[in-house]
Structure formats: C-alpha cells, structure tokens
C-alpha cells in the first residue's frame, strides 16, 4: 500500500520579485516529482499566501497540515527544503514534534536525512542555518530602511497611520492627510480632552465604544483580512488601538522611525492636531495611568504554542486577579 503524502510550499517577501506564484508552482512541481519517484499517493497540496514569514508559527496552510496530521489523514509531508517549512529552529522542532507524535514523517526534496543521530544532527544544523539566514536578511533590510529614512523618506511598515495616506513630495516619500480619517482623529482628541458636551469625559474604552456604535470605518477596514480571514467586524474599534493613537506623536506632525531604539529618527509630516492638544492628551494619559499591581511576565506554559481548534487563531494569555490566588487562562476572540 502506497504512503499518503501532503505537499507544502511557501514563499516570503525576500524570496520573490514579480512572479511569486511561479515560484510556488515550481516548489510544488518538484515535490510532485519527488512523490512520484517514491510512489507516494498525493492527497493534498498546500501553499501559503505571499508575504508569509518562515518564523511565524501561525500560518493558515501549515495549521491545516498540522490538523490533518492530528487526524491521521496522511503519512508523509513533502517540502522542497527546510527553510520553506521554517526559518526558525524552534518552530521547525515544534512542527516536527507534532507530526512525529502523529506518525507523520517530513521528507525534503533537496536533501535526505537519515534516521540515525547523524541525520538528526544535520537536519538540526540546517534548521539553525535557516534561522541565521533569516536574521541576516532582517538585519540587511533594517539597515536599508534606516538609510532610506536618514535620506528623508517616510517608510511605513505596512499601512500608513490612520488619518494619513502615502505620498511623494520632491522625490521623497512622506505622509499626506486623509481628510475623512483625519476628522475622526480630531473627534477622538475632542472627546478625550473636552468630553461629549454633556460634562462626560471619554476614556479610550468610551471612545472605542462610541466609534463602534457609529460604525466609523477603522484602520483595519482598509484591508480587513489577513490570510483570507476576517479578524473583526466592519467598524469595530478596539480601545487599545485608540490608546495608541492618542499617544502617537505622528498626529502632532512628528513621524518617528526606530522609536524604541537609542537613536530614533524624526521626520516632520503634516499635523492633524495641534501640539498643545497632543501634549494635553499626554498629561491626561499620565494622570489616568494606573500602576500595575502584578507583573505581566507570568511564564505561561503554552505561551505561543496554543491555538483554537475551531478557528485556528493563536490563543492569548490572560490572568484574572482575585485575592492572592488568581486563575490564569487562555482565550481567543
């Protein structure tokens, strides 16, 4: 009886240029040829969407592979090479452990690893090398972005801040005000600083609730899908997002790059609120800040390794403090 096989392919932002789909097709073609040579029966072919990270454990197609393994639906996972499956040694070992526990082997087209200690050693070495390669790519990309910012270019990692759109002025990338979204930002600051006109001051949660009730398009509504999944309903605002916007200096006309480093770079951009209103908001934020009564670094056993069996989303961590014996639990939205 021939073994049941599943094929898996992935590309990331640093892997492809104009024709990423052909590279995915090429990977799957090599995997098919390998399966045919081994006389395996191919049941499924999975390929991640573009811009998937080899270090990210929560990838939709990889999650499907892992679930099929738990269901004992196949015997062999075929991948072209280790860095297509993972560019993080810990992720690779966790995926491999999940498959082995369900009697599924991983076989690579580019290299065959033995089942003895030598094969395990070489496989682990290649996994570590893939991680080192990724670290080098990240460092090179970060250096290129920083040089671009030093030259006066605003480099958004993803979508521009809410209230802005990307623009080019005098040959340099910058931010231009989006009139409709900017009015929402000003409304946030008015509610936070002055209240709703009835003597009621609004905090982050109240502002988020008000915007959600009004069905005001949120930042995520520009592209409200990640890997073809809708993560929140249209017009939903999270109070944490409101808090980040109330403290972001971009709204007073200062876009920062590397704000968590020792040498942040500031580029002037059009302001949506006045510097005085922004500073007043910071005074209120500091006044309302509560000192946490317990540390937030509790070492959860399944941190980063637990996923919802229904939707496949990563489980978050939460603690509910009562007296001196708080319960800790995992949840998903």
Buried (B, 14 or more C-beta within 10 A) or exposed (E): EEBBBBBBBBBBEBBBEEEBEEBBEBBBBBBBEBBEEEEBEBEBBBBBBBEBBBBBBBBBBBBBBBBBBBEEBBBBBBBBBBBBBBBBBBBBBBBBEBBEEBEBBBBBBEEEBEEEEEEEEBBBEBBBBBBEBBEEBEEEEEEEBBEBBEEBBBBEEEEBBBBBBEBEEEEEBBBBBBEEBBBBBBBBBBBBBEEEEEEEEBBBBBBBBBBBEEEBBBBBBEEBEEBEEEEBEEBBBBBEBBBBBBEBBBBBBBBBBBEEEEEEBBBEBBBBBBEEBBEBBBEBBEEEEEEEEEEEEEEBEEEBEBBEEEEBBBBEBEEEEEEEEEEEEBEEE
